[in-house]
């Protein structure tokens, strides 16, 4: 279990680093293109809405695939448990 915790910790750290890099990049772009940002708030709002919606859809898809994978694993485990031993008795 120790390795699962360390890999989860690593994933969290990488996600935070990615979020920081994306925020810094967006901040730089907003500073450089200030006039464009102020002139088109509707387009930017719709774009942000689409980004968040696509992120949510990806999250839902990953959960569904994990759930389906665990069901398949359970079916395999059940079927393999019923299989007779190849050794003679």
Secondary structure, DSSP 8 states (H G I E B T S, - for coil): -HHHHHHHHHHHHHHHHHHHHHHHHHHHHHHHTHHHHHHTHHHHHHHHHHHHHHHHHHHHHHHHHHHHHHHHHHHHHHHHHHS--SS--
